[in-house]
Amino acid sequence: MNPLNIDDVVAYVENNIETFHRKRVESVGKIKLDAIVKRKNP
């Protein structure tokens, strides 16, 4: 495996972190308490 170039990693994260967090917030907003309870306590 080739070593990672840290500058490339930083650039990738800076370009994609907003999209990642937006999707996470959207998914949290859509989840129902019933779904959480069923998943945690089947």
LINQUIJO-V415342 format. One record per pair of residues at least 24 apart in sequence whose ideal C-beta (glycine too) atoms are under 10 Angstrom apart, sorted by the first residue. I is the first residue (numbers start at 1). GAP is how many residues later the second one is. D is the distance in Angstrom with one decimal. If there is no record, write none. Layout:
# LINQUIJO-V415342
i->I gap->GAP d->D
i->I gap->GAP d->D
This chain:
# LINQUIJO-V415342
none
